[in-house]
């Protein structure tokens, strides 16, 4: 009797999971599709001025693969690059100057921002300093990009043309992350897949939609839109600064576009699971607004949606319950099917699709670990900086 009740509970859980997957498949903004790329555009009669702001902290390992691509932009208008060396100890600033001297291209200015005051995350303080210098040139657009992002020669040109044609105040591309180690292949495509599930790209650009997000590695922002939204002052506490910037722009009446990139690539390696773990856990709890109820709901949701289907197949096979096996297998199949387009975008083998529950379980553990670190008072950590918890920052401000 007890075993029958147990199997019956798993059957119902599998049925709910399948219903959830059918809803995600059809009604969550077609999040699983990967054809949201820079929209069709026409080149302007006159190319506007652009300033590129690059916050950098201990980036000497990746700059040789990224900075030359920025300096070599084939942009018909006036453009220059401001690299803000945020207290690096590895010679980031000197290396940037040497790369500019050897490679030439767009003008480069390297400056230190100084230590961030209370209430600012280090990266956003560096962005603020770079924007102040850039805005003194009176550009129409600012390109905010990270030090690990390599751009195709026409990247800036295409961004500006898309923003002007579509009337967007913010245009962002989700850089293609590196997938070379076995852990990168298992975890990285899922990272972008989960992000798109939370923030369906099609909804972001839809007029009237409240969904807003950006990808910090590549954000083209109109200077007047930044002023209206008070960027970056309005988001100075943010750990997930890209999403916060997009929300601020949209709240101020701006139009936002986000899609997957062609020709914008992250060169930062994450060869070990620990590297990827730190990348996710440093901001996962911040994404949940440091809320225990949201954390509990996320754990329950990940369990129901991603872990129940394979568990139902295993329990049903062991107990001889065809309904349990069929419902679990159907949910698992829909799950894997929605993951296939992202694997193709990352040029990865499709046999990774059925392993998505394994990756989801890893993300569940990373999210819980993020909350544990927060409760221990460590806040979010990145490149040697530990950011204060929101409540602590509010007390200091």
Secondary structure, DSSP 8 states (H G I E B T S, - for coil): -HHHHHHHHHHHHHHHHHHHHHHHHHHSTTTT-----S------SS---EEEEEEESS-HHHHHHHHHHHHT---SS-EEEEEEE-S-SS-HHHHHHHHHHHH--SEEEEE------TT--HHHHHHHHHHHHHHTT--SEEEEE-TTEEE-TTHHHHHHHHHHHHT-SEEEEEEE----SHHHHHHHHHHHHHHHHHS-HHHHTSTT-------TTEEEEEHHHHHHHTTTGGGTT-SSHHHHHHHHHHHTT--EEEEEEEEEEE-----SHHHHHHHHHHHHHHHTTT-HHHHHHHHHHHIIIIIHHHHHHHHHHHHT-HHHHHHHHHHHHHHHHHHHHHHHHTT--GGGGGGHHHHHHHHHHHHHHHHHHHHTT--EEETTEEE--HHHHHHH-
